[in-house]
């Protein structure tokens, strides 16, 4: 009975968590525009906080209401990747995040965005986000928020160093999560050999 209910939930498209994820995706380019204009920093920072918070909210709502769906499992990581790419590029453009730090994060995302679809095309199941990856995303979003805040004169001396520390920890966790994905991929490939 519970498995049948779960299957119905997993196939739903219109759910509150999915709407939250979709809204997050729509806010990402708005942040990019606001931050890059250079005269809407307060508004851009507010948007970034909303984007970061909704990353947690959609998952929480999905679990609490039993609205975990196949689309949601796809939308959430796509929204995360979109946010990380757009925000990091905007932060590099405004010269508040060092290019090597951004490159380390973006390279990992590029690898994942190439490898995962190839594996799925070969019939391997989509891997769930691991706990290390969730922590990495949390550190990265916090680091990006502090980096964006560092353009404000009143908090620059604190926000700049804090953003560097958080992004470096996030990058280490991000790559660690990637290595754990590789380990899981190897386990799945051994367990489910393909012709």
C-alpha positions as CSV (number, residue, x, y, z in Angstrom):
1,X,0.0,0.0,0.0
2,X,2.7,2.4,1.0
3,X,4.8,1.5,-2.0
4,X,1.8,2.2,-4.3
5,X,1.3,5.6,-2.7
6,X,5.0,6.3,-3.1
7,X,4.9,5.5,-6.8
8,X,2.0,7.9,-7.3
9,X,3.8,10.7,-5.5
10,X,7.1,10.0,-7.4
11,X,5.3,10.6,-10.7
12,X,3.5,13.8,-9.8
13,X,4.6,17.0,-11.6
14,X,2.6,19.8,-9.9
15,X,3.8,19.8,-6.3
16,X,4.6,22.6,-3.9
17,X,8.3,21.6,-3.8
18,X,8.5,21.6,-7.6
19,X,6.9,25.0,-7.7
20,X,9.5,26.2,-5.1
21,X,12.4,24.8,-7.2
22,X,10.9,26.4,-10.4
23,X,10.6,29.7,-8.6
24,X,14.3,29.4,-7.5
25,X,15.3,28.8,-11.1
26,X,13.4,31.9,-12.2
27,X,15.1,34.1,-9.5
28,X,18.6,33.1,-10.5
29,X,18.9,35.2,-13.7
30,X,17.2,38.1,-11.9
31,X,20.0,37.9,-9.2
32,X,22.6,37.9,-12.0
33,X,21.0,41.0,-13.6
34,X,20.6,42.9,-10.3
35,X,24.2,42.1,-9.1
36,X,25.9,42.9,-12.3
37,X,24.3,46.3,-12.7
38,X,26.3,47.3,-9.6
39,X,23.6,49.7,-8.2
40,X,21.2,47.1,-6.9
41,X,23.4,45.2,-4.5
42,X,21.0,45.2,-1.6
43,X,18.2,43.8,-3.8
44,X,20.6,41.2,-5.3
45,X,21.8,40.1,-1.9
46,X,18.2,39.6,-0.8
47,X,17.5,37.5,-3.9
48,X,20.5,35.4,-3.2
49,X,19.4,34.7,0.4
50,X,15.9,33.7,-0.9
51,X,17.6,31.4,-3.5
52,X,19.8,29.8,-0.9
53,X,16.9,29.3,1.6
54,X,14.6,27.8,-1.0
55,X,17.2,25.2,-1.7
56,X,16.5,23.9,1.8
57,X,12.8,24.6,1.9
58,X,11.8,22.6,-1.2
59,X,13.5,19.5,0.1
60,X,12.0,20.0,3.6
61,X,8.5,20.5,2.2
62,X,8.9,17.5,-0.1
63,X,9.8,15.2,2.8
64,X,7.3,16.6,5.3
65,X,4.3,16.4,2.9
66,X,5.2,13.2,1.1
67,X,5.6,15.1,-2.2
68,X,9.0,13.7,-3.3
69,X,8.7,13.3,-7.1
70,X,10.9,12.3,-10.0
71,X,10.7,15.8,-11.4
72,X,11.6,17.2,-8.0
73,X,14.7,15.0,-7.9
74,X,15.7,16.4,-11.2
75,X,14.7,20.1,-10.7
76,X,16.5,20.5,-7.3
77,X,20.0,19.6,-8.4
78,X,19.6,21.5,-11.7
79,X,18.5,24.6,-9.8
80,X,21.5,24.2,-7.5
81,X,23.9,23.9,-10.5
82,X,22.3,26.9,-12.2
83,X,22.6,29.0,-9.0
84,X,26.2,28.0,-8.4
85,X,27.3,28.7,-12.0
86,X,25.4,32.0,-12.4
87,X,26.3,33.4,-9.0
88,X,29.9,32.4,-9.1
89,X,30.4,34.0,-12.6
90,X,28.7,37.2,-11.3
91,X,31.0,37.2,-8.2
92,X,34.1,36.7,-10.3
93,X,33.0,39.5,-12.7
94,X,32.6,41.8,-9.7
95,X,36.0,40.7,-8.5
96,X,34.8,39.4,-5.0
97,X,35.6,35.7,-5.6
98,X,39.0,34.6,-6.9
99,X,38.9,32.9,-10.3
100,X,40.8,29.7,-9.1
101,X,38.2,29.1,-6.4
102,X,35.3,29.6,-8.8
103,X,37.1,27.4,-11.4
104,X,37.5,24.5,-8.9
105,X,33.8,24.6,-8.2
106,X,32.7,25.0,-11.8
107,X,35.0,22.3,-13.1
108,X,33.5,19.7,-10.7
109,X,30.0,20.7,-11.9
110,X,31.1,20.4,-15.5
111,X,32.4,16.9,-14.9
112,X,29.2,15.8,-13.1
113,X,27.0,17.4,-15.8
114,X,28.8,15.3,-18.5
115,X,29.2,12.0,-16.6
116,X,25.8,11.6,-15.0
117,X,23.8,11.9,-18.3
118,X,26.1,9.4,-20.0
119,X,25.6,6.9,-17.2
120,X,21.8,7.4,-17.2
121,X,21.8,6.9,-21.0
122,X,23.5,3.6,-20.5
123,X,20.8,2.5,-18.1
124,X,22.3,3.2,-14.7
125,X,20.0,4.7,-12.1
126,X,20.3,8.4,-11.1
127,X,22.5,8.6,-8.0
128,X,21.0,10.3,-4.9
129,X,22.7,13.3,-3.5
130,X,25.0,12.2,-0.7
131,X,25.2,13.9,2.7
132,X,28.7,15.3,1.9
133,X,27.3,16.9,-1.3
134,X,24.5,18.5,0.7
135,X,27.0,20.0,3.2
136,X,29.1,21.2,0.3
137,X,26.2,23.0,-1.3
138,X,25.3,24.6,2.0
139,X,28.9,25.9,2.5
140,X,29.0,27.1,-1.1
141,X,25.8,29.0,-0.9
142,X,26.8,30.5,2.4
143,X,30.2,31.5,0.9
144,X,28.5,33.0,-2.1
145,X,26.2,35.0,0.1
146,X,29.1,36.4,2.1
147,X,31.0,37.2,-1.1
148,X,28.0,39.1,-2.5
149,X,27.7,40.9,0.8
150,X,31.4,41.9,0.7
151,X,30.5,44.5,-2.0
152,X,28.8,46.5,0.8
153,X,31.2,48.8,2.5
154,X,29.8,48.2,6.0
155,X,30.5,44.4,6.1
156,X,33.4,44.1,3.6
157,X,36.2,43.5,6.2
158,X,34.3,40.6,7.7
159,X,32.4,39.2,4.7
160,X,35.4,38.9,2.4
161,X,37.5,36.6,4.6
162,X,34.4,34.6,5.7
163,X,33.4,34.0,2.1
164,X,36.9,32.8,1.2
165,X,36.9,30.3,4.1
166,X,33.4,29.0,3.4
167,X,34.0,28.6,-0.4
168,X,37.3,26.8,0.2
169,X,35.6,24.4,2.7
170,X,32.7,24.0,0.2
171,X,35.1,23.2,-2.6
172,X,36.9,20.5,-0.6
173,X,33.6,18.9,0.4
174,X,32.3,19.3,-3.2
175,X,35.2,17.3,-4.6
176,X,35.0,14.8,-1.8
177,X,31.3,14.3,-2.6
178,X,32.4,13.8,-6.3
179,X,34.8,11.0,-5.2
180,X,32.1,9.4,-3.2
181,X,29.9,9.5,-6.3
182,X,32.7,7.7,-8.3
183,X,32.8,5.0,-5.6
184,X,29.1,4.6,-5.8
185,X,29.2,4.5,-9.6
186,X,31.8,1.8,-9.5
187,X,29.7,-0.2,-7.0
188,X,26.6,0.1,-9.2
189,X,28.6,-0.9,-12.3
190,X,29.9,-4.0,-10.6
191,X,26.4,-4.9,-9.3
192,X,24.6,-4.2,-12.6
193,X,26.9,-5.1,-15.5
194,X,25.8,-3.8,-18.9
195,X,26.4,-5.6,-22.2
